[in-house]
């Protein structure tokens, strides 16, 4: 058996549910697909996606990745029984050396699959809060957390390795789920280093950008609320928001009530984030706590030498320093604090240059190549241990 594994490619199943064609997790997984060593690894992506066409379009660039769509995984009722039935046929005809899961539901199902089908290695990438507490009523949140906590403790303590994308998530793994530190490898997810030349033409506006899903957790209402005060300092300030989501109408109504509608532009979903970041004077990320993992848009802004101000949450503090070395922080919801952070940052051109240079150096030290190299090495090391 050992000789067989060594003489063929390592068969890896990336198992993700749900998997949206947009937003950060898709970009991270596509980074893996771009950099994985296909001479050594055979990759199958099995997932439920609410937008199958969008997902297939994204992965058309990677013909070496086999895609298996599993629409039945949209059902989360009945203790995962519908999902297990949907997966039984697929896994009874396919064997894997490694199962790599993303999101709590996939982690739980993957842990069951490992036992049933004797998959040697199970690893999990933790892309943010393991169990989000931001959606639904307090009763729903409590019930969801209780259920997932029980299931995670029952099945997921036997996962061989966890790849949280922040130290904050690694602490959650250890404190809430009693995962041992030696099973955790923090992998900050890198972004493409696609540097765009700065325009030589001076903007007539002081252009502030934000990019995220338009949902309450991203805190865009905080930024819109701050716009009248920002205008008192920068009368030519203009806010450009990239992204889509259910909060758009609320944000439009809010802007109208504050009489700043003419100073806000909604771009919709942005396909060229480097270009978006490159054309800003300032990028603001005002998210509320306990939602995001590592906000990749902050790193994308750093790559373009665009200065950043963000809310002071545990995850964001891991990449933006409190002393303003590579960006400025403000307390969540503190409008005057946000305005003061802008004033402090733009006190001189030299200050901006020093901040953006430090930010660029930090962002470019986190590479997709190093991410996938560490993941692949962990696959191989754990496979070797499983044979002992």
Secondary structure, 3 states (H helix, E strand, C coil): CHHHHHHCCEEEEEEEECCCCCCHHHHHHHHHHHHCCCCCEEEEEEEECCCHHHHHHHHCCCCCCEEEECHHHHCCCHHHHHHHHHHHHHHHCCCCCEEEEECHHHHHHHHHHHHHHCCCEEEEEECCCCCCCCCCCHHHHHHHHHHHHHHHHHHHHHCCEEEECCHHHHHHHHHHHCCCHHHECCCCCCCCCCCCCCCCCCCCCEEEEEECCCCHHHCHHHHHHHHHHHHHHCCCEEEEEEECCCCHHHHHHHHHHCCCHHHEEEEECCCCHHHHHHCCCEEEECCCCCCCCCCHHHHHHHHCCCCEEEECCHHHHCCCCCCCCCCEEECCCCHHHHHHHHHHHCCCHHHHHHHHHHHHHHHCCCCHHHHHHHHHHHHHHHHHHHCC
